[in-house]
Structure formats: structure tokens, C-alpha cells
């Protein structure tokens, strides 16, 4: 365990890393040039209407109760869409201040902490997993291969028994090691660096590595290193099923004959470092830009992260192995160290029980798109579908 003296020393050695985020926040708070100072929609009305119609069409097609969308384009304006309801029982309107679970967007936070620890010399991206946890399958995989989904380690959320147990008791507490144990009772997809397969187990393990190296809970490290420096007042790494007010209720369709079920309250331990977090539209706008610009990393590390983005050329999602559940693979064009690419934009998507999310940043223009929906399990990641249609217009 690291003592406070060592932690304070790290701040002396890397002062700018801790100052820069506050400069970024000052820009937001004091409305410096280039900041989003307009509280009203200011995007070209014709463009705004096209974007709204795309959202409406998809919400109707997939039966989405409610959606929040933010589009910020420097020099052109912004668009905030609050459409549908946050509660289907009383038809309460969804509002932009609502908190929602953001699922795998958490991965971008967890891997950012991993990259910071690498900067500080506490880990190396080439460290093998067996340096930390020798008993886990494919333990020769490196930290970097876990972060870019090339470890071959089985995705525990594709284990049918786990999924059934989770649905039957959404409030069950899980230890990270228990999630890894679920993965270990299944065969790996391939040897380390032998392909690409999206696996939630990878980022659960990265969270465990963060805890082993720092001696602190992964959520506390994310709070101290990311949430506080960026001033993300609506963002938390929860340890309980509760969601801060105001919030949108979350829905899922496990059985078409039953219809939508309210699954708002589920224990975040079932996803741990891979998907536990909660956030808001405005906070994710800040995070999308910080992630896309590498605000919390030094220039060299950020460049390593961007250079890690590579086309997904080996996609095991098409595998028809009857012994395994349907493979879960987000539709990224490229993926790297805790960051994905869609239509030339970079960021991350997310999905967790009751909710789906997307945060994307366009490097050339500095534009940000955030999409949050209060639904899960409709057969397609609708925020990604909506975003791709947006990108065809915005690019």
C-alpha cells in the first residue's frame, strides 16, 4: 500500500498533470473564449431538425422510452435534445440533468487511470498479467493487451449461467474475483495477442490491478484522478444500487411477451471497473473532450493511446459455437487502449442493465456528441446507430 508521502511526491513530480485539468475546468466555469457559454440551443435550425428527426425515428423503431442527446460543435453552436420519458409509469419527462448508468464508458475512466499509473512508473503496459494475478487464464497477456481487448480472456457476461443469476437477483453483491472466476470456467477465445475480442473481464482485472498497485479502491482512484480534477459533479463510481437525484429510470426487455421491465436498481459490483459508473449529459461532454484530447495524460502517453487504435480485423462475433452465448462485440471501426473509433470520432460506448450510452469526440473540429438512453436489450446498441447517422451529416 502506498502511503500519503509517496502520493504527495507524485504530485510534485507531475505537477502539470494535476494543474491542467483545473485550467480546463476554469475555461468551462468562467466562459473563456471557445467555451460553451450558451445555455440555449444555437445549432443551425435546419441541421438541428435533421438530428432530432433521426433520433425520433430510432426511438420509434426500437421503442425507446427516453433519450438525452448533446451535440456541441465549436464555432457553430450546440443542440440539447430531451425526448421521451424518464418514468413510463407516470410519463415524467426526461430532463438533461438526469443521472444514468453509463456502462462501458467506465472502461475509458479505468484505462485512463492505468495509463496514469504507467506514467508514474508504478506499472508498465508490457507487464504480464501473471505479475499481479498468476492464476487467471491467459496470464501471459500484458496490461496493454487487456486494455485494448487483445488478451483472449473470456468475457464473463457471455456466460449463460452468470447472466441468468444476474437477472434473477439484480441486487446481489459480486466481488471482482468472482466475476473473473466466471470467466475462468470458460476457455479463452485465443492466445494473448492472437486476435481481438471485447471482454468485460479485461477491465474488471485492470480495476483489480489498480487496487493492488495503489492500495486504494478503484472508484476512489477514479474520483481523485479524474472526477475531481475535471469537476464532474454529476459523475460517481457507486458502490450501492442507488442513483443520485434527479435520475431516469432504466428499462430492459428480457421477454418480448412481458415487455419493458423496470431494472433501475441493480448493484454496480456486477460490472466493477468495466461498467459501474453513473454520469450526466453535461459531465460526459466534459469527459468526451478530456478523453479525446488526452487532458489527463502527458503528451507521450496520450499519443500511445491514440496510436493504439487499430482496425478490428479479426472479429470472433461471427463465431457460431453452440457451447457459448452469443458474442457481445460493440460495433467499433477501431479499438485501442480504453478508447474506440466510430466514423473517425473517438470515445467510448456503454451498456448496462437498463441503460445505453455513447460519448464521441471529433479530433479535427473538437466537436462532441453524447447520447444517453434509458433502455437495454432491444437487439441493437441504438446510441451507436443514431451516432453513425449523425456522423454522416456532421463529418
matplotlib code that plots the C-alpha trace (Angstrom):
import matplotlib.pyplot as plt

x = [0.0, 1.3, 1.5, 0.4, 4.0, 4.5, 1.2, 2.1, 5.5, 3.8, 2.0, 5.3, 6.9, 4.0, 2.5, 1.2, -0.9, -2.8, -3.0, -4.0, -7.4, -8.2, -7.3, -9.7, -12.4, -11.7, -12.5, -15.8, -16.7, -15.7, -16.8, -13.5, -13.4, -14.1, -16.1, -19.8, -21.3, -24.7, -27.4, -29.8, -29.8, -27.8, -27.1, -28.4, -32.2, -32.3, -29.4, -30.9, -34.2, -32.5, -30.7, -33.9, -35.7, -33.0, -33.4, -37.2, -37.1, -34.9, -36.8, -40.0, -38.3, -36.8, -39.4, -37.0, -38.8, -36.4, -33.2, -30.9, -28.6, -26.0, -24.2, -21.5, -19.8, -17.2, -18.0, -21.4, -23.3, -24.9, -28.1, -29.6, -32.5, -34.6, -37.1, -39.4, -40.0, -37.8, -40.6, -43.1, -45.5, -46.2, -44.9, -42.5, -40.5, -36.8, -34.5, -30.9, -30.0, -31.0, -28.3, -28.0, -25.8, -23.1, -21.9, -18.8, -18.0, -16.5, -13.7, -12.4, -12.0, -10.4, -7.9, -7.0, -6.0, -4.0, -2.2, -1.5, 0.0, 2.2, 3.3, 4.2, 6.3, 4.0, 3.1, 4.2, 1.8, 4.1, 3.8, 2.3, -0.9, 0.8, 2.9, -0.3, -2.6, -0.9, -3.9, -6.1, -6.5, -4.1, -2.0, 0.8, -1.3, 0.0, -1.7, -1.8, -3.5, -6.2, -6.8, -7.1, -9.1, -6.4, -5.9, -8.2, -9.7, -13.3, -16.0, -17.8, -21.0, -21.2, -21.5, -25.2, -25.3, -23.9, -26.4, -29.3, -28.1, -27.7, -31.2, -32.7, -31.0, -30.0, -29.1, -26.5, -23.1, -20.2, -16.5, -14.3, -12.6, -15.9, -16.5, -13.1, -13.8, -16.9, -14.5, -12.0, -14.6, -14.7, -12.0, -10.1, -11.0, -7.4, -3.8, -2.7, -2.5, -4.0, -7.0, -9.5, -12.5, -14.3, -14.3, -15.6, -13.3, -10.3, -11.3, -12.5, -9.0, -7.5, -9.5, -8.1, -4.6, -5.2, -6.3, -3.3, -0.8, -2.3, -3.8, -7.0, -10.5, -10.6, -13.6, -11.5, -8.7, -11.1, -12.6, -9.3, -7.6, -10.4, -13.8, -12.4, -9.8, -12.4, -15.1, -17.6, -20.1, -22.7, -20.4, -19.8, -18.4, -21.2, -20.9, -24.7, -27.7, -29.0, -28.7, -28.4, -31.4, -32.6, -32.4, -34.1, -35.4, -33.9, -35.7, -35.0, -36.8, -35.9, -39.1, -41.0, -44.2, -43.7, -42.4, -40.3, -39.3, -38.1, -34.5, -33.3, -31.8, -29.0, -25.8, -22.9, -20.5, -21.7, -19.7, -17.0, -14.2, -15.8, -19.1, -20.1, -20.3, -23.1, -23.0, -24.9, -25.1, -23.1, -20.4, -20.0, -19.5, -16.5, -15.2, -15.6, -13.3, -10.8, -10.6, -10.3, -7.6, -5.7, -6.2, -5.3, -2.2, 1.1, 1.7, 3.7, 1.2, -1.8, 0.0, 0.5, -3.2, -4.2, -1.7, -3.1, -6.3, -6.3, -8.9, -10.8, -9.8, -10.4, -13.9, -15.0, -18.5, -19.4, -18.5, -21.4, -20.0, -23.2, -21.5, -21.2, -23.6, -23.9, -20.8, -21.0, -19.0, -19.6, -19.5, -16.3, -14.3, -11.1, -10.3, -7.3, -6.3, -9.7, -10.8, -12.7, -13.3, -16.6, -16.7, -13.4, -14.6, -13.0, -14.5, -16.5, -19.9, -21.6, -24.4, -25.6, -28.8, -31.5, -29.3, -27.1, -24.7, -22.2, -19.5, -17.7, -15.1, -14.1, -10.4, -10.3, -13.2, -13.3, -17.0, -18.6, -21.7, -23.2, -26.2, -27.9, -31.0, -32.9, -33.2, -31.2, -31.6, -33.5, -31.2, -29.1, -27.0, -29.2, -26.9, -24.3, -26.9, -28.1, -24.5, -23.5, -26.4, -25.4, -21.8, -22.8, -24.2, -21.7, -18.4]
y = [0.0, 3.5, 6.0, 9.6, 10.8, 8.9, 10.1, 13.7, 13.1, 12.0, 15.4, 17.2, 15.2, 15.6, 19.0, 19.9, 16.8, 17.9, 21.6, 21.2, 19.7, 22.7, 25.1, 23.1, 23.5, 27.2, 27.6, 25.9, 27.8, 31.3, 31.0, 31.8, 32.1, 28.8, 27.5, 26.5, 29.7, 29.4, 27.7, 27.7, 25.6, 27.5, 25.0, 25.8, 25.1, 23.0, 20.9, 20.6, 19.4, 16.7, 15.4, 15.5, 13.5, 10.8, 10.4, 10.3, 7.7, 5.4, 5.9, 4.9, 1.9, 0.4, 1.6, 3.8, 5.4, 8.4, 9.8, 12.7, 13.9, 16.6, 17.9, 20.6, 22.0, 24.7, 27.8, 26.5, 26.0, 23.3, 21.2, 19.6, 17.1, 15.9, 13.5, 11.0, 10.0, 9.0, 7.0, 5.1, 4.7, 8.4, 9.7, 12.1, 13.9, 13.1, 16.1, 16.9, 16.9, 13.2, 10.8, 7.5, 4.5, 4.7, 1.1, 0.5, 4.2, 3.3, 1.5, 4.8, 6.0, 2.8, 2.7, 6.3, 5.6, 2.6, 5.0, 7.5, 4.7, 3.8, 7.4, 7.3, 4.1, 2.0, -0.3, -1.0, -1.7, -4.6, -6.1, -9.6, -10.3, -13.1, -10.4, -9.4, -12.4, -15.6, -17.8, -16.1, -17.6, -16.3, -14.9, -14.2, -11.4, -7.9, -5.0, -3.3, -6.4, -6.3, -2.6, -3.0, -6.2, -8.5, -10.7, -13.5, -13.7, -14.9, -12.3, -13.2, -11.6, -14.1, -17.0, -18.1, -19.2, -15.8, -13.9, -16.0, -15.5, -11.8, -11.3, -13.3, -11.1, -7.7, -6.6, -9.4, -8.2, -9.5, -9.4, -8.7, -12.0, -13.8, -12.2, -13.3, -16.8, -16.9, -16.1, -18.7, -21.5, -20.9, -21.4, -18.4, -17.2, -17.2, -16.9, -13.5, -11.0, -13.7, -11.7, -9.1, -9.8, -7.3, -8.7, -7.0, -9.3, -7.4, -4.1, -5.8, -7.2, -3.7, -2.4, -5.1, -4.2, -0.5, -1.6, -3.8, -1.2, 1.8, 0.1, 2.0, 1.2, 1.7, 4.1, 6.3, 6.4, 7.4, 10.0, 11.6, 11.4, 12.2, 13.2, 15.8, 17.4, 17.8, 19.0, 16.2, 16.9, 14.5, 11.6, 8.8, 5.3, 3.9, 1.0, 0.8, 0.3, 3.9, 6.6, 10.3, 12.6, 13.5, 10.3, 8.5, 5.0, 2.2, -0.4, -3.8, -6.2, -9.8, -11.3, -9.7, -11.1, -9.3, -6.1, -3.4, -4.1, -1.5, -2.5, 0.8, -0.5, -3.0, -3.5, -1.9, -4.6, -6.9, -4.8, -3.3, -1.5, -2.4, -0.6, 0.6, 4.3, 6.9, 10.3, 13.1, 14.6, 17.7, 15.8, 13.4, 16.4, 17.4, 13.8, 13.3, 16.3, 15.4, 11.8, 12.9, 15.5, 13.5, 16.2, 14.0, 12.3, 13.6, 14.1, 10.9, 8.7, 10.2, 9.6, 6.0, 5.7, 7.3, 5.2, 2.0, 2.4, -0.3, -1.8, -4.7, -7.2, -10.4, -10.4, -13.5, -12.1, -14.3, -17.5, -19.9, -22.1, -23.6, -24.1, -20.4, -17.5, -15.0, -12.9, -9.4, -7.0, -3.3, -2.0, 0.0, 0.6, 0.6, 0.0, 0.8, 1.4, 2.1, 4.1, 3.3, 4.9, 5.3, 7.2, 9.0, 10.1, 8.7, 7.9, 5.0, 3.4, 1.9, -0.5, -1.7, -3.1, -0.5, 2.0, 2.6, 5.4, 6.9, 9.6, 10.7, 13.4, 14.6, 15.5, 18.0, 20.2, 19.5, 18.5, 16.3, 14.1, 12.4, 10.1, 8.5, 6.2, 4.5, 1.1, -2.1, -5.3, -4.3, -6.2, -3.2, -0.5, 2.3, 5.2, 3.8, 3.6, 7.1, 8.4, 6.8, 8.6, 11.8, 11.4, 11.1, 14.6, 16.2, 14.9]
z = [0.0, -0.9, 2.0, 1.7, 1.4, -1.8, -3.2, -2.5, -4.1, -7.3, -7.4, -7.1, -9.8, -12.2, -11.3, -14.7, -15.0, -11.9, -12.8, -16.5, -15.8, -13.5, -16.3, -18.5, -15.8, -15.4, -19.1, -18.5, -15.4, -16.4, -20.0, -21.6, -25.4, -27.1, -24.1, -24.4, -22.8, -24.4, -22.3, -25.3, -28.4, -31.0, -33.8, -37.3, -37.1, -40.3, -39.0, -35.6, -37.1, -39.1, -36.0, -34.0, -36.7, -36.8, -33.0, -33.3, -36.0, -34.0, -30.7, -32.5, -34.3, -31.1, -28.5, -26.5, -23.5, -23.2, -24.6, -23.9, -26.7, -26.7, -29.8, -29.3, -32.5, -31.8, -33.9, -34.9, -31.7, -29.7, -29.5, -26.5, -27.0, -24.1, -25.7, -24.2, -20.5, -17.6, -16.0, -18.1, -15.1, -14.7, -18.0, -16.3, -18.9, -19.2, -18.5, -19.3, -15.6, -15.2, -14.0, -15.8, -15.7, -18.4, -18.5, -20.5, -20.8, -17.4, -19.3, -20.6, -17.0, -15.7, -18.5, -18.1, -14.5, -15.8, -18.2, -15.4, -13.3, -16.2, -16.4, -12.8, -13.2, -11.0, -13.8, -17.4, -20.2, -21.1, -17.6, -17.9, -16.0, -14.0, -12.3, -10.5, -10.7, -11.9, -11.6, -14.1, -17.6, -20.3, -17.5, -20.0, -21.6, -20.9, -19.2, -22.6, -24.2, -21.5, -22.2, -26.0, -25.8, -27.3, -24.2, -25.4, -21.8, -21.8, -21.3, -18.1, -19.3, -22.1, -19.6, -19.7, -16.1, -14.9, -17.0, -15.6, -12.0, -12.5, -13.9, -11.1, -8.4, -9.6, -6.1, -5.5, -4.4, -6.5, -5.8, -8.8, -8.3, -8.5, -11.9, -13.0, -11.7, -14.0, -17.0, -15.9, -16.0, -19.8, -22.3, -23.6, -27.1, -28.3, -27.0, -25.9, -28.8, -31.0, -32.1, -30.8, -28.7, -26.5, -22.9, -19.8, -17.8, -19.1, -17.5, -14.3, -14.0, -14.7, -11.9, -9.6, -10.8, -9.9, -6.4, -5.9, -7.1, -5.2, -2.2, -2.9, -4.2, -7.9, -7.5, -5.2, -7.7, -10.5, -8.1, -7.2, -10.6, -13.0, -11.4, -9.1, -11.5, -14.2, -11.8, -12.8, -10.2, -11.5, -12.0, -9.5, -9.2, -7.0, -4.5, -3.9, -6.3, -5.7, -8.3, -7.4, -8.0, -10.5, -12.4, -15.2, -14.5, -16.6, -18.6, -20.2, -22.3, -21.2, -22.6, -25.5, -24.1, -20.8, -22.3, -20.6, -17.0, -14.6, -13.7, -12.4, -9.2, -9.8, -7.9, -9.7, -8.4, -11.2, -13.7, -11.4, -13.3, -16.6, -16.3, -12.8, -13.3, -13.3, -15.1, -16.7, -20.2, -19.3, -17.4, -20.3, -22.6, -20.5, -20.3, -24.0, -24.7, -22.0, -23.2, -26.9, -26.2, -23.6, -21.0, -18.0, -19.7, -20.8, -24.5, -25.0, -23.2, -25.0, -28.3, -27.3, -26.6, -30.0, -31.9, -30.3, -32.2, -34.9, -37.2, -35.8, -38.5, -36.6, -35.2, -33.3, -33.1, -36.1, -34.3, -34.1, -31.3, -29.8, -26.5, -25.9, -25.6, -28.4, -28.5, -27.4, -29.6, -29.9, -33.5, -33.3, -36.5, -34.4, -30.8, -28.7, -25.1, -23.5, -26.5, -29.6, -33.0, -34.9, -38.3, -37.4, -34.0, -30.8, -27.4, -25.9, -25.9, -22.9, -22.0, -18.6, -17.2, -18.1, -19.9, -23.0, -23.7, -26.2, -25.9, -29.0, -29.8, -33.3, -33.2, -36.1, -35.1, -31.4, -31.6, -29.0, -29.2, -26.1, -26.3, -23.3, -23.4, -20.6, -22.2, -22.6, -24.5, -27.7, -30.0, -31.1, -29.4, -30.5, -29.5, -31.9, -34.7, -34.1, -33.9, -37.2, -38.8, -37.2, -38.3, -41.9, -41.6, -39.3, -40.9]

ax = plt.figure().add_subplot(projection="3d")
ax.plot(x, y, z, "-o")
ax.set_aspect("equal")
plt.show()
